[in-house]
Amino acid sequence: MNYNELKQKYLKMGYKFRTEKMALNLFGERSFNSQSDKFDDIVGCAWVNENGVPCIVHYKATTDPGKYWLQNPMKKDGTIIMVPGQYLEVYGIGKHKGEYEAFVQIAHMAYVRDNNRDTILDFSLYRDRKKVGKEVFWGINGTNIHRSSLWHNVPFVGRYSAGCQVLQNATEFATLIDLRNKSFSKGFNKFDYTLFEIL
């Protein structure tokens, strides 16, 4: 999607789309048939730059956990998967695991927990209306926006995502952090995130 197409999609769904200069609209596009351990999704950003020009970038990423954490969940009740939707002012300035600069979760978001220990992402937990009331919960679970390996493009997600939004390429992630810093310099210290499912 280009900038205008994305903006219209936000507005059509009743989502907030920020148009102030250097206000970032962070978004994810989860493939409807997304597979664990594959970087088969998109994380991107749309914004109006300091000269008033609309901009958009798309990065290869995953918006769901890798196989390792699906089979070895951090908690006994299962591995989290973020539910598509819009979350306002949920990311702030900080470091992922205290190690490097990232977008760090600071407010509640919606999730489900996949707990059957197989390698298939169970999106029915939030797609099936009969399951939503039981399965969806809100919380702060450290689902940051960060990168995978600093040194090379890893072919598989592996342990890099236990539910985070993870960019495959470290250089591309650095450009996203540069955008974050420019936005912060203009007075923005909290960032929205909107996760779509793409057919």
N, C-alpha and C positions, 0 to 999 in steps of 0.2 A: 504494500500500500504506500502511496505517496502521502505527503503531509495533509493535503485537503481530503483525500479519501479517508485517512485515519480520523481526522477531525470530525467528518460527517458521521463516521461509525460511532464515535464517542457520543455525539449529540443525539443520534438516532436511538441509542440505548439509554439516554437520560443521564449519561455520565458527565462529570465536570471535565472540561478541557481548558487548560490554562494558556492564555495568550499574552501575558505580561512578558516583557523582554527578559530572557534567560530563566524563565520559569519552566521547569522540565516536566514533560508528560512521559513518565517511564511506563513502558508497556511490555507485555509478553504475549506471544502468539503460540499457543500449544497446539500441535498437530492433533487432530481428532483421534488419530491412530498412533499417537506417540508411543514409542517403545522404550523400556528401561534400558539404560546404558548407552543410548544413542543421543547425540547432539542434533536432534531432529526438530527442534523448536527455534523460536526467535525471541530475543530480548532486544528492545530498541528504545529510542527516545525521540520525541518530537518537541521542538521548541522554536521560539522566535529569537533570532540572535540580536546582538547589540545594535545592528544596523537596521533592524526591523524586517529581516528576511526570514521566512519560515524555513525550517530545516528538519530533516529526519534521518536517522541512521538505524540500520538493522544489523544485528549480530547473531551469528550461529550460537545456539545455546541449548540448555535443557531447562525445562520448568518443572521437572519432576525428579524423584530420587532414582539413583542407579541401582543395579542389581544387588550389589553388596549389601546395601542398607535394607532393601526389601527382604533379603534372606536373613539379615542379622540386625534387626531393628534395635535402636538405642533404648527404646522403652518396650516393656512387655506387651503393651496394647497396640503395637504396630508402628509402622513408618508413616510419617505425615506426607500428604499430598495437598498442595494448595488448591483451594476451590476457585474457579474462574469468577471474576467480578472486579469491581473497583474498590480500592482501599485508599482513603485519603490520609495524607500526612503520616504514612506508616514507616518511612525510612528516614534515617538521619545520617549525620557524619560520624564515622567511626572506623574501627578496624575489624576485619573478619578474624575471629578467634584471637584477637589482639595482635595479629601478625602483619597485616597489610591493609591499606585503605580500601574501603568498600562502602556500599550502601547497607547500613545496619538497621535491622528491624527495631522500631521503637513503639509500635502500637499494635493492637489486636488485628488479626486477619483470620479468615475462615479456612478450615482444614477438614480432611477426613483421615482416618488411619487404615492403611492396608496391612492386614495382620494374618494373611494366610501363608506367608513365608515363601511364596513362589516368585517368579521373576516377571510376572505380568502385572502391569499397572491396573488397578481396579478402579476405573473412573465411574463405574456404575454406582459407587458409594455416594456420589453427588449428582449423577445424572438421573438416577431412578428416584422419582418423586416419593416412592414408598419408603426409601431408605434415608432421604435427606434429614428428616426430623430426628432420626436416631443417630445418624452417623456424623453429621456436620457439627463442628464445635469451633469456638473462637479462642484465640490465645496469642501469646507472644512466644514463639518457638525458635527464634534465631534463624529464620529463613531469610538470610541476607542475599543481596545481589553481589556475587563475587566471581572470581575466575577459577579456571582449573590450573594446570601446571604453569609455572612461570617460564619454564625452559623450552617447552615444545607443545605442539598441538597433540594432545592425547586423543587417540581414536575412540576411546570409550569413557563413559562418565565415571565408572568405578566408584571410589569412595568420595569423590569430589562433591556429590550432592546427596544429602539425606533429606531432601525436600527444599533446598535452596534453589535460587534462580542463578544458574552458572553459565558464564560465557566460556566458550572453548578456547578462544585466542587471547593471550595475555596482552598483546599489543593493542588489540581492539578494546579490551577492558580498560587499559590505561587512558584511551581517548574518552571513555565514558567517565572515568574519574576526573579527567581534566574538565569535562563539562560540569560535573558536580561542583568542582572547586570554583569555576567561573560563576555558576549560579549562586553559590554561597557568598561570593564576593559582592553580589548584587542584593544580598539580604535574605536569600532563601536558605533555610536550614532544615526544612522538612519536605519530603517528596512523596507524591502519590505514586501508586502502582496499579495498573489495570491489566488483568490477565484475561485474554480472549481464548476461545477455542476456535480453530480454523479447520473447516472441512477440506 
